[in-house]
C-alpha cells in the first residue's frame, strides 16, 4: 500500500503585514508510491525544498522505484497572508492516505493612530527628557537625530535596540536617526547630547514582536518635534554632591559659583535679610567624559529669637574634579 510519512511539529508563525515570515521545516518521505508526492500549503502559506527560494503554494517530490527519501520541506507565511491564517499542509499521493500537518500564524497590522505631542523638559547642555502621548500600537519606538528637519522611517520586520545615551542605540541604516526608546511608556530621559545643538525626535507606533514589527511612520500633531540643547546647567542646593559629566565635544567651560545667602532675622519692624554670598567666575579647560562634583551651599538658618543675634551664615559652594 502506498504510504506517506511526515515528521515535525510547527509553532505559530508571525509576520509583518505584506512581508514573508521566517521559515520553519518538516520532513516528508514515502514508500510504495506509483506517483509523485504532492505537498500543498493552505491559504496564506507557501512551501519549498530550499529555505531561501523556490516557494510555491504546492510542490512535487518525485519518487524513484516508489520511494521518496526523507526530504526537508520549508514552509513560511506568504506576503498575501492576512489576519490569523491557519490550516493543514497536505502530503498526498495516488492511493496513499493523506498526511496533514497543522499550521497557523499571526499577521501584525500597522497601528491606526500615531503618537502625538512630543515635548521636551529639563533640557540642559547634556540631556533632555522627552515625553509624548501614545497612539494605539502595542509598543512604540522613539528615534532622535542631530538635525532640525526630517522623518524617521523604521523598516518593517526590523528590530531597533534602544539606548538612552544618544548615538548608542540602533541607527536606521546610516540616516543619523538613533533609537533612544522602545517600549510601552510615555517618556525617556536622553543623555550625551551636545550643547547648543538642534535635535529632532519622532515617535513611531508599532504592532508585532521581534522580526514581525509593523511600524506607523506618518507624521502627526507635534510628532516629529524639535528642540535645541542649552548652553548651561544650573545646580541648586540639595544637601548632597551633584555630579556633572563633561559632554562630548566640550573642552572649555565657564563656572559661576555662588555662596549661599545668610539666614534672616525677624524683628518687630520686619525681616532683616541675611547678606548674599560671594560670587566667583572662572573659565576652565576640561576633558569630555570627566566628572565634576559640585556641592552647593545652603542658606544659613533663620534667627528664632527676634532681634537678638541675627541669622546663621550661608554655606559655601565648591566645585572639584574627581
Backbone as CSV, one residue per row, in Angstrom:
resi,resn,N_x,N_y,N_z,CA_x,CA_y,CA_z,C_x,C_y,C_z
1,UNK,0.838,-1.186,0.000,0.000,0.000,0.000,0.880,1.245,0.000
2,UNK,0.634,2.219,-0.913,1.403,3.470,-0.887,1.283,4.150,0.474
3,UNK,2.409,4.598,1.011,2.406,5.194,2.360,3.204,6.490,2.357
4,UNK,2.593,7.553,2.920,3.248,8.861,3.071,3.615,9.047,4.524
5,UNK,4.812,9.518,4.772,5.311,9.700,6.143,5.730,11.162,6.320
6,UNK,5.299,11.776,7.411,5.683,13.160,7.709,6.271,13.237,9.107
7,UNK,7.104,14.218,9.330,7.705,14.398,10.642,7.940,15.857,10.961
8,UNK,7.705,16.244,12.210,7.944,17.626,12.628,6.688,18.292,13.142
9,UNK,6.874,19.179,14.094,5.784,19.981,14.641,6.133,21.448,14.444
10,UNK,5.194,22.229,13.933,5.437,23.637,13.638,4.830,24.520,14.719
11,UNK,5.543,25.580,15.082,4.999,26.581,16.002,4.312,27.681,15.202
12,UNK,3.534,28.512,15.876,2.792,29.572,15.187,3.761,30.566,14.542
13,UNK,3.463,30.934,13.312,4.263,31.913,12.586,3.807,33.325,12.970
14,UNK,4.736,34.276,12.837,4.379,35.691,12.959,5.046,36.441,11.818
15,UNK,4.379,37.500,11.360,4.951,38.300,10.275,4.345,39.683,10.270
16,UNK,5.099,40.622,9.719,4.600,41.962,9.462,3.754,41.935,8.206
17,UNK,2.733,42.767,8.159,1.830,42.789,7.012,2.595,43.024,5.710
18,UNK,2.365,42.141,4.721,2.994,42.290,3.418,4.410,41.774,3.313
19,UNK,4.915,41.117,4.378,6.279,40.595,4.381,6.234,39.116,4.743
20,UNK,7.013,38.299,4.045,7.030,36.871,4.355,7.594,36.652,5.753
21,UNK,7.141,35.590,6.390,7.662,35.236,7.709,8.980,34.504,7.573
22,UNK,9.654,34.298,8.678,10.774,33.373,8.681,10.230,31.965,8.445
23,UNK,11.054,31.090,7.947,10.577,29.750,7.601,10.801,28.760,8.736
24,UNK,10.007,27.719,8.704,10.211,26.543,9.539,10.267,25.333,8.609
25,UNK,10.565,24.156,9.160,10.706,22.990,8.289,10.119,21.730,8.914
26,UNK,9.832,20.780,8.059,9.399,19.441,8.455,9.969,18.463,7.437
27,UNK,9.849,17.170,7.692,10.355,16.169,6.754,9.206,15.420,6.098
28,UNK,9.448,15.012,4.863,8.455,14.240,4.110,9.156,13.077,3.426
29,UNK,8.535,11.928,3.450,9.058,10.753,2.754,7.893,9.840,2.396
30,UNK,8.153,8.806,1.587,7.090,7.893,1.181,7.682,6.611,0.629
31,UNK,6.873,5.555,0.647,7.272,4.262,0.065,6.113,3.691,-0.734
32,UNK,6.451,2.832,-1.690,5.477,2.088,-2.493,4.569,3.007,-3.309
33,UNK,5.087,4.191,-3.690,4.268,5.120,-4.471,4.239,4.719,-5.939
34,UNK,3.149,5.131,-6.593,3.040,4.990,-8.044,3.047,6.342,-8.737
35,UNK,3.106,7.399,-7.948,3.096,8.764,-8.490,3.911,9.665,-7.552
36,UNK,4.052,10.903,-7.954,4.807,11.864,-7.129,4.107,12.131,-5.804
37,UNK,4.898,12.585,-4.841,4.357,13.050,-3.557,4.091,14.544,-3.694
38,UNK,2.843,14.956,-3.480,2.447,16.351,-3.630,2.273,16.973,-2.246
39,UNK,2.913,18.129,-2.059,2.795,18.850,-0.773,2.121,20.182,-1.058
40,UNK,0.961,20.400,-0.408,0.150,21.580,-0.678,-0.025,22.397,0.595
41,UNK,0.281,23.693,0.508,0.142,24.587,1.664,-1.259,25.177,1.707
42,UNK,-1.781,25.472,2.894,-3.079,26.157,2.985,-2.948,27.622,2.575
43,UNK,-4.067,28.302,2.428,-4.082,29.710,2.025,-3.245,30.557,2.988
44,UNK,-2.407,31.407,2.412,-1.566,32.281,3.215,-0.196,31.716,3.505
45,UNK,0.075,30.486,3.029,1.368,29.844,3.260,1.944,29.367,1.928
46,UNK,3.254,29.075,1.929,3.923,28.550,0.744,5.061,27.639,1.163
47,UNK,5.395,26.669,0.275,6.367,25.638,0.612,7.488,25.598,-0.431
48,UNK,8.618,25.033,-0.014,9.764,24.900,-0.903,10.706,23.840,-0.343
49,UNK,11.591,23.326,-1.183,12.638,22.425,-0.699,13.942,23.186,-0.425
50,UNK,13.899,24.506,-0.584,15.041,25.361,-0.284,14.599,26.454,0.674
51,UNK,15.397,26.736,1.696,14.996,27.716,2.713,14.865,29.117,2.144
52,UNK,15.670,29.439,1.106,15.717,30.820,0.652,15.021,31.132,-0.642
53,UNK,14.517,30.118,-1.365,13.922,30.396,-2.672,13.010,29.254,-3.097
54,UNK,12.339,29.442,-4.242,11.534,28.384,-4.836,10.211,28.129,-4.168
55,UNK,9.673,29.097,-3.447,8.415,28.885,-2.726,7.217,28.915,-3.679
56,UNK,6.245,28.043,-3.402,5.012,27.967,-4.187,3.905,27.429,-3.294
57,UNK,2.671,27.505,-3.786,1.552,27.000,-2.983,1.574,25.481,-2.894
58,UNK,2.206,24.814,-3.868,2.373,23.363,-3.792,3.633,22.960,-4.549
59,UNK,4.239,21.850,-4.138,5.426,21.314,-4.804,5.264,19.804,-4.950
60,UNK,6.018,19.209,-5.867,6.015,17.766,-6.060,7.395,17.191,-5.788
61,UNK,7.419,16.052,-5.085,8.653,15.317,-4.856,8.566,14.031,-5.659
62,UNK,9.450,13.884,-6.610,9.409,12.712,-7.477,9.809,11.453,-6.710
63,UNK,9.173,10.317,-7.079,9.515,9.033,-6.473,10.443,8.262,-7.404
64,UNK,11.315,7.484,-6.793,12.213,6.603,-7.546,11.980,5.182,-7.068
65,UNK,11.478,4.345,-7.987,11.121,2.963,-7.639,10.157,2.937,-6.462
66,UNK,9.244,3.938,-6.449,8.210,4.012,-5.419,8.623,4.683,-4.134
67,UNK,9.874,5.142,-4.057,10.392,5.698,-2.795,10.694,7.194,-2.940
68,UNK,10.268,7.943,-1.949,10.712,9.329,-1.774,11.556,9.356,-0.507
69,UNK,12.833,9.565,-0.658,13.726,9.597,0.508,13.359,10.773,1.417
70,UNK,13.657,10.657,2.724,13.341,11.763,3.638,13.884,13.089,3.107
71,UNK,12.992,14.065,2.974,13.316,15.364,2.381,12.867,16.475,3.318
72,UNK,13.751,17.457,3.515,13.377,18.626,4.321,12.542,19.578,3.469
73,UNK,11.380,19.930,3.986,10.484,20.855,3.296,10.329,22.098,4.160
74,UNK,10.459,23.280,3.548,10.353,24.546,4.267,8.992,25.175,4.006
75,UNK,8.451,25.819,5.028,7.175,26.500,4.895,7.250,27.858,5.574
76,UNK,6.565,28.824,5.005,6.514,30.168,5.578,5.182,30.812,5.223
77,UNK,4.827,31.869,5.962,3.672,32.672,5.578,4.052,33.531,4.384
78,UNK,3.140,33.679,3.458,3.415,34.443,2.248,3.065,35.916,2.430
79,UNK,3.423,36.726,1.455,3.092,38.154,1.507,1.592,38.388,1.431
80,UNK,0.840,37.389,0.954,-0.609,37.533,0.818,-1.364,37.185,2.097
81,UNK,-0.660,36.686,3.111,-1.320,36.282,4.348,-1.920,37.487,5.063
82,UNK,-3.088,37.290,5.634,-3.755,38.340,6.405,-4.375,37.740,7.661
83,UNK,-4.567,38.586,8.667,-5.266,38.145,9.869,-4.546,37.034,10.593
84,UNK,-5.260,35.931,10.824,-4.719,34.782,11.548,-4.880,33.523,10.696
85,UNK,-4.081,33.373,9.648,-4.237,32.231,8.757,-3.919,30.911,9.466
86,UNK,-4.648,29.861,9.111,-4.399,28.542,9.686,-4.943,27.473,8.745
87,UNK,-4.543,26.251,8.932,-4.997,25.136,8.111,-4.038,23.979,8.217
88,UNK,-4.070,23.101,7.224,-3.214,21.926,7.205,-2.368,21.893,5.942
89,UNK,-1.105,21.525,6.117,-0.257,21.203,4.977,-0.596,19.760,4.600
90,UNK,-1.005,19.549,3.365,-1.428,18.213,2.928,-0.319,17.529,2.152
91,UNK,0.047,16.324,2.581,1.024,15.488,1.888,0.249,14.335,1.263
92,UNK,0.153,14.313,-0.052,-0.730,13.345,-0.709,-0.074,12.706,-1.919
93,UNK,-0.575,11.506,-2.272,-0.136,10.809,-3.477,-1.207,9.785,-3.838
94,UNK,-1.250,9.399,-5.087,-2.263,8.466,-5.561,-2.254,7.182,-4.735
95,UNK,-3.422,6.828,-4.181,-3.584,5.584,-3.440,-3.106,5.634,-2.012
96,UNK,-2.514,6.754,-1.572,-1.991,6.853,-0.203,-2.914,7.700,0.667
97,UNK,-2.913,7.414,1.958,-3.676,8.229,2.900,-2.965,9.572,3.082
98,UNK,-3.691,10.647,2.894,-3.104,11.988,3.021,-2.676,12.249,4.458
99,UNK,-1.483,12.780,4.619,-0.971,13.188,5.925,-1.081,14.704,6.053
100,UNK,-1.553,15.163,7.202,-1.750,16.596,7.435,-0.842,17.090,8.558
101,UNK,-0.284,18.269,8.361,0.493,18.942,9.406,-0.164,20.295,9.652
102,UNK,-0.590,20.522,10.891,-1.281,21.770,11.223,-0.314,22.948,11.208
103,UNK,-0.814,24.092,10.743,-0.002,25.299,10.683,-0.892,26.502,10.945
104,UNK,-0.357,27.515,11.618,-1.125,28.727,11.914,-0.178,29.906,12.036
105,UNK,-0.728,31.103,12.041,0.113,32.282,12.150,-0.659,33.532,12.496
106,UNK,0.090,34.608,12.747,-0.481,35.923,13.040,0.209,36.941,12.154
107,UNK,-0.585,37.754,11.464,-0.048,38.851,10.664,-0.354,40.148,11.398
108,UNK,0.694,40.891,11.756,0.508,42.130,12.519,0.254,43.301,11.575
109,UNK,-0.790,44.067,11.889,-1.175,45.202,11.062,-0.574,46.492,11.603
110,UNK,-0.486,47.494,10.738,0.007,48.810,11.136,-0.983,49.464,12.095
111,UNK,-0.523,50.054,13.208,-1.437,50.798,14.086,-2.169,51.881,13.298
112,UNK,-3.375,52.190,13.710,-4.165,53.199,13.002,-3.999,54.599,13.574
113,UNK,-3.479,54.706,14.804,-3.316,56.019,15.450,-1.864,56.216,15.868
114,UNK,-1.261,57.280,15.349,0.131,57.586,15.660,0.243,58.338,16.990
115,UNK,1.362,58.216,17.669,1.641,59.017,18.861,1.646,60.503,18.499
116,UNK,1.303,61.356,19.461,1.250,62.802,19.229,1.957,63.545,20.362
117,UNK,2.115,64.846,20.138,2.573,65.787,21.171,3.903,65.388,21.826
118,UNK,4.933,65.324,21.016,6.282,65.122,21.536,6.742,66.420,22.196
119,UNK,7.112,66.348,23.464,7.526,67.525,24.229,8.865,67.276,24.906
120,UNK,9.488,68.372,25.349,10.811,68.300,25.973,10.804,69.105,27.278
121,UNK,11.485,68.569,28.284,11.582,69.262,29.572,12.939,68.971,30.191
122,UNK,13.340,69.851,31.120,14.606,69.659,31.816,15.808,69.645,30.895
123,UNK,15.721,70.378,29.779,16.810,70.359,28.806,18.022,71.129,29.325
124,UNK,19.186,70.490,29.261,20.441,71.113,29.685,21.429,71.038,28.523
125,UNK,22.685,71.258,28.823,23.689,71.150,27.769,23.985,69.694,27.417
126,UNK,23.517,68.749,28.255,23.899,67.350,28.048,22.737,66.373,28.000
127,UNK,21.524,66.798,28.357,20.414,65.851,28.363,19.074,66.565,28.238
128,UNK,18.039,65.791,27.927,16.675,66.294,27.896,15.729,65.144,28.202
129,UNK,14.545,65.455,28.706,13.514,64.447,28.920,12.445,64.606,27.840
130,UNK,12.190,63.537,27.108,11.214,63.526,26.023,9.944,62.851,26.529
131,UNK,8.800,63.447,26.255,7.516,62.828,26.605,6.583,62.917,25.415
132,UNK,5.554,62.080,25.398,4.622,62.036,24.278,3.317,61.390,24.728
133,UNK,2.295,61.506,23.887,1.015,60.838,24.115,0.931,59.642,23.177
134,UNK,0.689,58.462,23.744,0.704,57.239,22.948,-0.446,57.174,21.943
135,UNK,-0.197,56.469,20.832,-1.240,56.103,19.887,-1.803,54.748,20.275
136,UNK,-2.251,53.952,19.282,-2.879,52.674,19.620,-2.055,51.453,19.214
137,UNK,-0.752,51.612,19.030,0.103,50.455,18.819,0.343,49.709,20.121
138,UNK,0.781,48.460,20.023,1.097,47.706,21.232,2.390,48.210,21.872
139,UNK,3.248,48.845,21.059,4.505,49.433,21.517,4.792,50.664,20.671
140,UNK,5.851,51.374,21.082,6.309,52.487,20.251,7.833,52.583,20.367
141,UNK,8.429,53.113,19.304,9.866,53.274,19.268,10.164,54.749,19.021
142,UNK,11.148,55.287,19.754,11.478,56.707,19.675,12.848,56.857,19.025
143,UNK,12.891,57.678,17.973,14.140,57.940,17.266,14.513,59.407,17.409
144,UNK,15.812,59.678,17.429,16.320,61.035,17.626,17.497,61.260,16.690
145,UNK,17.589,62.490,16.168,18.645,62.832,15.223,19.143,64.234,15.498
146,UNK,20.432,64.457,15.308,21.004,65.794,15.436,20.729,66.555,14.146
147,UNK,19.557,67.158,14.069,19.106,67.894,12.885,17.858,68.664,13.286
148,UNK,17.345,69.463,12.375,16.128,70.229,12.662,14.972,69.851,11.755
149,UNK,15.204,68.976,10.769,14.141,68.526,9.877,14.314,67.036,9.607
150,UNK,13.256,66.424,9.063,13.337,65.030,8.667,12.251,64.184,9.291
151,UNK,12.194,62.923,8.868,11.219,61.957,9.355,11.903,60.616,9.528
152,UNK,11.665,59.974,10.660,12.217,58.645,10.901,11.401,57.609,10.136
153,UNK,12.082,56.685,9.459,11.404,55.672,8.648,11.926,54.276,9.008
154,UNK,11.519,53.745,10.178,11.929,52.383,10.528,11.368,51.375,9.532
155,UNK,12.091,50.284,9.349,11.747,49.269,8.355,10.970,48.138,9.020
156,UNK,9.813,47.777,8.434,9.023,46.675,8.968,9.838,45.398,9.074
157,UNK,9.517,44.600,10.095,10.188,43.326,10.366,11.644,43.527,10.784
158,UNK,11.990,44.743,11.213,13.332,45.041,11.721,13.221,45.528,13.158
159,UNK,14.041,44.991,14.031,14.025,45.412,15.417,15.068,46.494,15.669
160,UNK,14.770,47.405,16.604,15.682,48.502,16.936,15.923,48.489,18.441
161,UNK,17.184,48.338,18.812,17.554,48.298,20.222,17.734,49.714,20.746
162,UNK,17.048,50.033,21.828,17.079,51.391,22.371,18.233,51.573,23.343
163,UNK,18.761,52.798,23.360,19.741,53.198,24.364,19.557,54.694,24.582
164,UNK,19.282,55.078,25.841,19.011,56.477,26.146,20.258,57.346,26.106
165,UNK,21.427,56.744,25.904,22.637,57.505,25.623,22.652,57.762,24.122
166,UNK,22.383,59.000,23.733,22.212,59.293,22.308,23.409,58.825,21.487
167,UNK,23.125,58.158,20.360,24.168,57.655,19.489,24.566,56.226,19.777
168,UNK,24.027,55.630,20.857,24.399,54.264,21.232,23.350,53.232,20.860
169,UNK,22.104,53.658,20.600,21.067,52.724,20.174,21.201,52.391,18.697
170,UNK,20.339,51.495,18.225,20.367,51.100,16.818,20.016,52.283,15.924
171,UNK,20.776,52.457,14.858,20.527,53.509,13.884,19.711,52.931,12.723
172,UNK,18.807,53.750,12.167,18.087,53.332,10.962,19.049,53.489,9.785
173,UNK,19.615,52.384,9.336,20.590,52.446,8.258,21.742,53.358,8.636
174,UNK,22.017,54.347,7.767,23.040,55.352,8.060,22.407,56.740,8.077
175,UNK,21.134,56.799,8.492,20.342,58.031,8.405,20.645,59.044,9.491
176,UNK,21.313,58.629,10.570,21.530,59.512,11.712,20.410,59.453,12.727
177,UNK,19.331,58.690,12.443,18.229,58.501,13.400,18.590,57.333,14.318
178,UNK,18.766,57.632,15.616,19.138,56.622,16.594,17.961,56.305,17.506
179,UNK,17.812,55.029,17.830,16.741,54.591,18.726,17.124,54.911,20.168
180,UNK,16.280,55.700,20.846,16.541,56.057,22.242,15.521,55.445,23.197
181,UNK,14.435,54.876,22.632,13.426,54.231,23.485,12.642,53.228,22.657
182,UNK,12.295,52.097,23.276,11.462,51.079,22.637,10.669,50.388,23.734
183,UNK,9.361,50.617,23.777,8.566,50.022,24.846,7.146,50.521,24.847
184,UNK,6.531,50.502,26.025,5.116,50.858,26.155,4.888,52.169,26.903
185,UNK,5.952,52.842,27.332,5.821,54.022,28.178,5.548,55.308,27.429
186,UNK,5.723,56.427,28.134,5.399,57.748,27.586,6.522,58.767,27.769
187,UNK,7.701,58.339,28.213,8.785,59.309,28.372,10.131,58.601,28.455
188,UNK,11.186,59.365,28.183,12.548,58.860,28.317,13.478,60.056,28.493
189,UNK,14.475,59.914,29.346,15.499,60.940,29.519,16.723,60.538,28.712
190,UNK,17.116,61.387,27.775,18.213,61.086,26.858,19.436,61.906,27.250
191,UNK,20.580,61.251,27.318,21.837,61.908,27.669,22.783,61.904,26.467
192,UNK,23.964,62.497,26.668,25.035,62.530,25.661,24.683,63.405,24.459
193,UNK,23.902,64.463,24.692,23.654,65.409,23.609,24.676,66.540,23.683
194,UNK,24.879,67.216,22.585,25.851,68.304,22.518,25.205,69.633,22.898
195,UNK,25.970,70.556,23.477,25.415,71.862,23.831,25.016,72.663,22.584
196,UNK,23.966,73.460,22.720,23.522,74.413,21.704,23.452,73.726,20.329
197,UNK,22.769,72.602,20.304,22.647,71.813,19.077,21.175,71.482,18.843
198,UNK,20.673,71.651,17.607,19.285,71.280,17.320,19.127,69.771,17.173
199,UNK,18.035,69.239,17.713,17.712,67.816,17.595,16.251,67.675,17.176
200,UNK,15.971,66.584,16.466,14.600,66.270,16.082,14.274,64.875,16.604
201,UNK,13.036,64.703,17.090,12.606,63.440,17.700,11.297,63.005,17.067
202,UNK,11.181,61.706,16.768,9.935,61.159,16.240,9.599,59.867,16.968
203,UNK,8.315,59.728,17.323,7.802,58.521,17.972,6.968,57.753,16.955
204,UNK,7.284,56.476,16.757,6.555,55.631,15.799,5.863,54.486,16.545
205,UNK,4.550,54.432,16.435,3.798,53.315,16.996,4.073,52.051,16.169
206,UNK,3.987,50.880,16.816,4.091,49.637,16.048,3.372,48.497,16.753
207,UNK,3.005,47.503,15.958,2.479,46.235,16.457,3.445,45.131,16.082
208,UNK,3.399,44.028,16.834,4.221,42.881,16.490,5.300,42.593,17.499
209,UNK,5.956,41.458,17.282,7.066,41.021,18.129,8.330,40.973,17.280
210,UNK,9.428,40.523,17.857,10.711,40.519,17.161,10.619,39.843,15.797
211,UNK,11.119,40.506,14.786,11.119,40.120,13.357,9.755,40.242,12.702
212,UNK,8.756,40.738,13.457,7.413,40.888,12.898,6.855,42.291,13.127
213,UNK,7.731,43.251,13.425,7.282,44.610,13.750,6.652,45.285,12.520
214,UNK,5.532,45.959,12.758,4.871,46.719,11.697,4.716,48.156,12.192
215,UNK,5.487,49.083,11.608,5.602,50.445,12.109,4.651,51.410,11.409
216,UNK,4.194,52.397,12.171,3.467,53.519,11.586,4.458,54.671,11.477
217,UNK,4.675,55.166,10.267,5.747,56.140,10.048,5.245,57.504,9.593
218,UNK,3.915,57.711,9.604,3.405,59.018,9.192,3.585,60.027,10.322
219,UNK,3.704,61.299,9.958,3.794,62.368,10.957,2.425,62.621,11.570
220,UNK,2.409,63.223,12.749,1.158,63.574,13.418,1.369,64.885,14.166
221,UNK,0.420,65.266,14.996,0.498,66.536,15.711,1.741,66.591,16.605
222,UNK,2.621,67.536,16.325,3.870,67.710,17.090,4.699,66.428,17.159
223,UNK,4.671,65.665,16.109,5.445,64.425,16.002,5.775,64.184,14.530
224,UNK,7.032,64.480,14.110,8.197,64.787,14.939,8.171,66.209,15.499
225,UNK,9.077,66.446,16.460,9.213,67.775,17.046,10.695,68.023,17.323
226,UNK,11.057,69.301,17.478,12.464,69.665,17.624,12.732,70.433,18.917
227,UNK,13.988,70.411,19.330,14.456,71.238,20.447,15.928,71.556,20.204
228,UNK,16.407,72.574,20.905,17.833,72.909,20.875,18.376,72.813,22.287
229,UNK,19.447,72.092,22.450,20.026,71.918,23.774,20.548,73.239,24.312
230,UNK,20.654,73.305,25.628,21.041,74.536,26.317,22.554,74.744,26.256
231,UNK,22.964,75.953,26.664,24.414,76.214,26.787,24.842,76.300,28.243
232,UNK,23.925,75.946,29.174,24.292,75.999,30.590,23.438,75.021,31.387
233,UNK,23.955,74.681,32.574,23.240,73.823,33.516,23.329,74.466,34.893
234,UNK,22.196,74.528,35.591,22.149,75.145,36.916,21.942,74.076,37.978
235,UNK,22.735,74.151,39.028,22.585,73.251,40.165,22.177,74.079,41.379
236,UNK,21.147,73.647,42.060,20.672,74.322,43.266,21.015,73.491,44.501
237,UNK,20.831,74.115,45.665,21.133,73.422,46.912,20.280,72.154,47.049
238,UNK,20.948,71.044,47.372,20.238,69.785,47.589,20.693,69.085,48.858
239,UNK,21.786,69.559,49.429,22.318,68.911,50.620,23.258,67.771,50.313
240,UNK,23.456,67.501,49.032,24.350,66.410,48.651,25.172,66.820,47.432
241,UNK,26.143,65.987,47.084,27.029,66.289,45.972,26.332,65.974,44.644
242,UNK,26.442,66.895,43.688,25.935,66.694,42.333,27.095,66.340,41.413
243,UNK,26.857,65.430,40.485,27.872,65.045,39.501,27.518,65.619,38.140
244,UNK,28.503,66.154,37.461,28.310,66.680,36.106,29.376,66.090,35.203
245,UNK,28.939,65.325,34.194,29.863,64.715,33.250,30.085,65.670,32.080
246,UNK,31.323,65.952,31.776,31.637,66.868,30.679,31.135,66.265,29.357
247,UNK,30.273,66.973,28.631,29.697,66.421,27.409,30.735,66.241,26.299
248,UNK,30.396,65.386,25.355,31.222,65.188,24.167,31.408,66.508,23.427
249,UNK,32.616,66.793,23.000,32.892,67.990,22.218,33.139,69.241,23.032
250,UNK,33.036,69.154,24.365,33.246,70.326,25.226,34.643,70.268,25.838
251,UNK,35.432,71.291,25.583,36.800,71.342,26.112,37.049,72.560,26.984
252,UNK,36.054,73.462,27.052,36.208,74.686,27.831,34.858,75.027,28.437
253,UNK,34.828,75.273,29.753,33.579,75.647,30.415,33.807,76.853,31.318
254,UNK,32.741,77.615,31.518,32.741,78.729,32.463,31.842,78.367,33.636
255,UNK,32.362,78.516,34.849,31.607,78.187,36.056,31.338,79.458,36.840
256,UNK,30.069,79.705,37.156,29.657,80.764,38.078,29.269,80.095,39.390
257,UNK,30.037,80.314,40.446,29.774,79.695,41.745,29.299,80.761,42.723
258,UNK,28.163,80.521,43.333,27.562,81.472,44.270,27.553,80.862,45.668
259,UNK,28.081,81.621,46.642,27.904,81.234,48.028,26.459,81.479,48.443
260,UNK,26.001,80.754,49.459,24.599,80.874,49.871,24.358,82.139,50.690
261,UNK,23.115,82.574,50.663,22.692,83.738,51.450,22.694,83.397,52.932
262,UNK,22.980,84.417,53.764,22.889,84.225,55.200,21.450,84.107,55.665
263,UNK,21.251,83.620,56.899,19.913,83.466,57.456,19.279,84.809,57.789
264,UNK,17.957,84.832,57.899,17.201,86.052,58.190,16.958,86.218,59.683
265,UNK,16.704,87.481,60.087,16.365,87.794,61.486,15.046,88.547,61.475
266,UNK,14.057,88.018,62.179,12.733,88.639,62.200,12.615,89.578,63.405
267,UNK,12.544,90.881,63.101,12.320,91.881,64.140,10.892,92.405,64.042
268,UNK,10.529,93.265,65.053,9.164,93.801,65.061,8.900,94.653,63.836
269,UNK,9.924,95.219,63.260,9.750,96.082,62.094,9.795,95.298,60.784
270,UNK,10.008,93.987,60.891,10.049,93.156,59.691,11.346,92.381,59.599
271,UNK,11.541,91.719,58.480,12.736,90.899,58.294,13.984,91.760,58.115
272,UNK,15.048,91.321,58.773,16.390,91.753,58.422,16.998,90.595,57.625
273,UNK,17.087,90.751,56.304,17.517,89.646,55.450,19.019,89.432,55.542
274,UNK,19.389,88.153,55.494,20.796,87.814,55.517,21.509,88.295,54.264
275,UNK,22.776,88.584,54.392,23.539,89.056,53.243,23.737,87.958,52.195
276,UNK,23.916,88.399,50.955,24.135,87.450,49.870,25.545,86.884,49.926
277,UNK,25.693,85.654,49.429,27.008,85.025,49.380,27.844,85.609,48.251
278,UNK,29.109,85.330,48.273,30.023,85.812,47.231,29.816,85.029,45.931
279,UNK,30.194,85.656,44.819,30.155,85.001,43.521,31.571,84.963,42.948
280,UNK,31.933,83.799,42.408,33.222,83.663,41.743,32.985,83.050,40.361
281,UNK,33.678,83.562,39.354,33.537,83.086,37.984,34.912,82.718,37.429
282,UNK,34.956,81.581,36.734,36.214,81.162,36.126,35.965,80.312,34.903
283,UNK,36.907,80.342,33.967,36.833,79.510,32.763,37.943,78.477,32.835
284,UNK,37.578,77.203,32.540,38.498,76.096,32.777,38.547,75.162,31.573
285,UNK,39.735,74.630,31.308,39.877,73.580,30.309,39.416,72.255,30.925
286,UNK,38.646,71.482,30.162,38.116,70.222,30.668,38.273,69.144,29.609
287,UNK,38.047,67.909,30.027,38.148,66.763,29.126,36.794,66.080,29.039
288,UNK,36.242,65.902,27.832,34.943,65.214,27.699,34.963,63.850,28.371
289,UNK,33.899,63.570,29.105,33.799,62.297,29.818,34.228,62.373,31.262
290,UNK,35.032,63.385,31.634,35.413,63.548,33.032,34.228,64.053,33.843
291,UNK,34.295,63.827,35.161,33.193,64.206,36.047,33.602,65.336,36.978
292,UNK,32.788,66.382,37.028,32.934,67.432,38.038,31.942,67.149,39.150
293,UNK,32.374,67.378,40.379,31.483,67.207,41.527,31.221,68.578,42.137
294,UNK,29.947,68.847,42.393,29.530,70.168,42.860,28.746,70.045,44.160
295,UNK,29.141,70.843,45.139,28.402,70.927,46.395,27.924,72.362,46.539
296,UNK,26.630,72.561,46.443,26.048,73.906,46.510,25.687,74.228,47.950
297,UNK,26.154,75.389,48.404,25.886,75.784,49.784,24.421,76.098,50.033
298,UNK,23.979,75.850,51.268,22.607,76.141,51.668,22.515,77.429,52.459
299,UNK,21.341,78.052,52.434,21.135,79.301,53.167,21.299,79.079,54.668
300,UNK,21.867,80.085,55.351,22.010,79.993,56.796,20.669,79.930,57.497
301,UNK,20.667,79.378,58.711,19.428,79.254,59.462,18.902,80.605,59.933
302,UNK,17.589,80.762,59.987,16.957,81.993,60.474,17.052,82.077,61.988
303,UNK,17.103,83.310,62.492,17.134,83.545,63.943,15.735,83.307,64.503
304,UNK,15.645,82.409,65.462,14.345,82.108,66.064,14.044,82.977,67.286
305,UNK,15.001,83.839,67.670,14.803,84.756,68.789,14.920,86.178,68.231
306,UNK,13.796,86.797,67.829,13.820,88.034,67.043,14.702,89.127,67.639
307,UNK,15.426,89.768,66.729,16.243,90.937,67.048,17.289,90.656,68.122
308,UNK,17.782,89.415,68.155,18.743,89.114,69.202,20.167,88.996,68.660
309,UNK,20.365,88.113,67.688,21.744,87.879,67.262,21.893,87.700,65.749
310,UNK,20.828,87.721,64.980,20.924,87.567,63.527,20.939,86.113,63.094
311,UNK,20.717,85.884,61.802,20.684,84.528,61.246,22.080,83.963,61.063
312,UNK,22.108,82.654,60.729,23.369,81.966,60.525,23.982,82.287,59.172
313,UNK,25.270,82.034,59.062,25.970,82.276,57.801,25.610,81.251,56.734
314,UNK,25.627,81.692,55.487,25.330,80.789,54.373,26.485,79.854,54.090
315,UNK,26.162,78.711,53.494,27.186,77.726,53.186,27.954,78.075,51.923
316,UNK,29.186,77.618,51.837,29.987,77.831,50.654,29.635,76.844,49.553
317,UNK,29.981,77.206,48.311,29.773,76.339,47.147,31.125,75.889,46.608
318,UNK,31.265,74.574,46.348,32.552,74.005,45.953,32.397,73.228,44.638
319,UNK,33.384,73.338,43.777,33.427,72.565,42.544,34.802,71.927,42.462
320,UNK,34.841,70.610,42.215,36.130,69.953,42.113,36.034,68.767,41.143
321,UNK,37.163,68.382,40.614,37.217,67.293,39.663,37.561,66.020,40.385
322,UNK,36.794,64.948,40.087,37.025,63.680,40.764,38.185,62.921,40.125
